[in-house]
Amino acid sequence: MSSELSDANGHLLSSTYPWLTGSGAYQVVNTARWTLNGVNPVFVKAIIGANGSSRFIRLDDMTTQCYW
């Protein structure tokens, strides 16, 4: 699984590739701090793949914390 953060023009701002266990349970995915430098809006995308076979992931309860 990977998650990517991009701007409105599709330019990649950040990505992470966490290892998920596939247990079916909810799992927290943390990322490094995003330096957006005023970019607004931003888009978050979850990507999953496993050697060409179908897999499913449900992304919900995303929370962001903004501070400076």
C-alpha positions, 0 to 999 in steps of 0.5 A, spaced: 500 500 500 502 507 498 499 513 500 501 519 496 499 527 497 499 531 491 497 538 489 491 540 484 496 539 478 498 532 480 505 534 482 507 529 487 508 532 494 509 526 499 509 519 499 509 513 504 509 506 503 507 503 509 507 495 511 500 493 512 499 486 515 492 484 511 489 482 518 482 485 516 483 489 522 483 497 522 491 499 522 494 506 523 498 509 518 502 515 520 506 519 515 512 524 515 511 531 516 508 534 510 511 541 508 506 544 504 508 551 503 502 554 502 499 549 497 492 549 497 488 544 495 492 538 496 489 531 495 491 524 498 490 518 494 491 510 497 494 505 492 494 498 493 497 492 489 499 485 489 503 482 483 497 483 479 491 480 483 485 484 486 486 486 493 481 491 497 482 496 502 477 501 505 480 508 507 476 512 512 477 516 518 483 520 515 485 525 520 490 531 519 493 535 524 496 542 522 501 546 526 506 551 524 
